[in-house]
Amino acid sequence: MGLLEMGYSDPNTDLHVEGVCVDFGRFLEDLESVAGTTDDKCEEFPTEAYHAHMEDILIEAGLGRLKLPLLFSVVLDEWLSIHGFNYRFSFLVVDKDFFRQIHHEYEIDKEIVRKCLSADTDVIVVYTGMTRID
């Protein structure tokens, strides 16, 4: 169960936001199983789309405009898939109170839970899984 730590800072303002993505390693494993790689730099590739979404989410969180919980997904288009299908990878963005209620459902390691609930963490993202889109 990999943990990805993310941050966003605006050098022109005092804005600094820290986030974590729980189970990011499983996202990469799922992606590799249907794309054959995790490292395609085209804009449509799910890792690139994920980072673009997360930058927007971190900015909105830092500005106090993020409404939680929030579900978002990134899609692997069929032309990038080794199986010829579209796949959706879903993520749940939550605050600490909501995370306290759900972390048992995802069997998250105690060290990762501690990091998610630390004072340094502003945004918690949980990878919830992959589905094939017909």
N, C-alpha and C positions, 0 to 999 in steps of 0.2 A: 504494500500500500504506500505509494510514493506521495510525498508532500512537496508541492511547488510553492515557494515563497515569492511574492510579487510586491512591487512597490511602484508608486508614482509620486513624483515631486515636480512641482512647477517652480523653476528658478526665479520667476518674476513675482511670485506671491509666497505666502507662508504655507501653501498647500502641500501636505505630505500624507500619503495614505499607504498603509501596509495591508496586504491580503495574503491568504493562503488558499491553496486548492488541495483538498483532500482527495486521495485516490488518483492523482494525476498519472501515476505510473500505470494504473489499469487502463486509463484513457489511451496512453501511448501503446500499450499492448494490444488493446482492441483495434486501434487504428492500424497498427502494423499488420494485424491478422487479415484486414480487408483491403489495405492499400499496398502492402509489401514494403512500406517504409514509414518513417515518422518525420522525415526531413525533406519535404518538398517545399520550396520557397515561393510557389505561386500563391497569389492572394486567396484563391478559392480553397486551398488546402486547409483542413480543419485546424491544424496547429496555428497557422497564421491567422485564421478567422477567430480562434479562441483568444489569442493575444490582443487582437483588435477590439473584441468585445470587452475583454477585461480592462483594457485601458479606459474605455468609456465608462465602465462600471466603477472603477476606482475614482475617476474624476467626479462622477455623480455622487459617490459616497462622500468624497472629500468636501463637496459643496453642500452636503446635507439634503440632496434631492433624490436619493435612491429610496424607492419604496420596496420593502422586503416583506416576505420572501419573494424571490424572483426566480423564475425558471427560464433558462435560455438554452439554445442548442446551436451546434455547428454541423454542417452537412458535408459529407464526402460525396461529390458528384460521381455518377456512374462511370464517367470517362477516366476518373482517377482510381477507380476501384479495380482490383484484380479479378473480381467476380462479376463485374458489369452491372452492379446494383448501386442505388443511392443508399447511404447510411447516415443516420442521425445520432449524434453524440450529445447527451443531455447533461446539464449542470444545474444545480440548485444553489442560489446565493441566499445566505441567511445571516441574521445577526446572532449574537452570542446567546441570547435567551432562547431563540428557536433552536439553535444548535444543541443546547443543553437537553432539549426535549427529544431530539432525533438521533443523537450520535450513537446510541445503543443499537438502533435499527441497522446501522451500517457497520457494526463491529469494528469501530475505529480504535486503534492502539492508544493506550493511556498517554503516551508521550505526545502523540499528535493532538489528542484532545487538549492536553495542557497548553500546547503551542497555540491552538485555535482560540482558547479562552484567555490567553495572556493579554496584558494591557497593551502590548505593542500591535496586536492584530485588530484591524478595523473592519475587514471584510472576510467572510468565510464562504468558500465555494466547495461544494461536494459534487464530484462526478457521480452521476446516477446510472449511467449505462448507455448502451448502444442498441439501436433498433434498425432493422432493414426497412427501407421505404419502398413499397411496391407501386 
